[in-house]
Amino acid sequence: MENTRCFANRFSDYRGALLPGQRAEAIVPAVVAKIERILKKVPIDTSDCDGGLYDGPAGVAYMLYHVSECPLFSEQRDVYLKTAKQIIDVSVRYADAEPDKNMRAAFLLGGAGIYAVAAMIYKSLGLADFVKPLNKFRNLWEVCAPINFLECGSDELFVGRAGFLCAALVLKQKLGIEARRSLGLVTFWIVSVCVPGMVLACMAGLAATCVTHSSPCLLSGAAHGLSSVLQMLLSYQDMLSRAEKDLVWQSVDFLMSQEQNCNWPAELGAIIERENELVHWCHGAPGTTTVVEAHYHIPCCISQLLQCFHLILQVWHIFSRKPI
């Protein structure tokens, strides 16, 4: 069946450049105007808070937090943070009422991401209450510890362990706070997920690799597949033993071997049938190259990485021609 989720790039490469004398400050009015348009459409009601950070109002609060951290928007900082708090407060109430406790552990689509962002926003506002959402986040490690706690992907980034560990990493980077209980989850993950995943991969005739075994198919992308799992394990590699690191790096080598014409198939072992198919973060090169980049010190991988980036830019140029 023909894949209808991609389209041919009919445009030539964009070779434009900044106007003479144009600086970063020039983009501020455009960003402010765009944020104003977004805020007019954001629902602030618990009846319409589904989607978490990925496609819910909480994602807008996350955006406002990041913009407020940029020195170029110092004049808007207080207003953006206060607005972010209004939005995230409603999202926290929604997450607290989530009947499916397993979905609360989701980073991009559930409570884990909402609680993490709430803690960061509260801390930026100087509120001592930031510990409340932080503790809610910390307690979620027990939810995602069971090996198959979700039918839709216990290991992936959107709703699984990779996402929870990603949120813990963000909290450490932004707040300097370690979610210590999450650290034990890394070792558990290696022993309970990666090693059995090697057996699954061998059975599938692929390679000895730490593919996840709680997903119905072997996906490669950053959203639901091996790329994000490896990215998170590499982010915590200082906790791994030598043997565990070797297992992870073998998996990175295997993932790199799946590259086809500067892109990766959505499923491991699949064949890309159309040129530039699914060149996006969830399933293709834009997400997978985050792991490939870890091989930057190997000369042959530098060339591979640059080729992948060139493909990504080709596709992006389609959208750069459209008004934001």
Buried (B, 14 or more C-beta within 10 A) or exposed (E): EEEEEBEEBEEEEEEEEEEEEEEEEEEBEEBBEEBEEEBEEBEBEBEEBBBBBBEBBBBBBBBBBBBBBBEEBEEBBEEBBEBBBBBBBBBBEBBBEBEEEBBBBBBBBBBBBBBBBBBBBBBBBEEEEBBBBBEBBBBBBEBBBEBEBBEBBBBBBBBBBBBBBBBBBBBBEBBEBEBEBBBEBBBBBBEBBBEBBBEBBEEBEBBBBBBBBBBEEBBBBBBBBBBBBBBBBBBBBEBBEEEBBEBBBBBBEBBBEBBEEBBBBBBBBBEBEEEBBBBBBBBBBBBBBBBBBBBEEEEEBBEBBEBBBEBBEBBBBBEEEEEE
